[in-house]
């Protein structure tokens, strides 16, 4: 769960700070949606049995996270001009902060036995494009 937790958190912070997508705006919107979708799934996980119940959802969200990372790399988000990064941060700051906060809360509310079961799935969400 640590790898997934750290990857999700890193990915979330990257999106908060810089934005992302086929355009930076569309990637930012998709990233915020992804964080909320991930929180939706994690909020349902109350036990190890729930991990099995939502396994396909967890796999799907991990794949989507990796896709967001790939999109960010294709857009060369690391190389965006400072002004563009600041404009994206300003535009999406409120929504991104809410999504990150919700995601962190959902991640920390997953019980230890369920965290271990999630770790055992060895999901890779990509870790972010930066």
HELIX and SHEET records of a PDB file:
HELIX    1   1 UNK A    2  UNK A   18  1                                  17    
HELIX    2   2 UNK A   24  UNK A   44  1                                  21    
HELIX    3   3 UNK A   48  UNK A   53  1                                   6    
HELIX    4   4 UNK A   55  UNK A   74  1                                  20    
HELIX    5   5 UNK A   77  UNK A   79  5                                   3    
HELIX    6   6 UNK A   82  UNK A  109  1                                  28    
HELIX    7   7 UNK A  112  UNK A  121  1                                  10    
END                                                                             
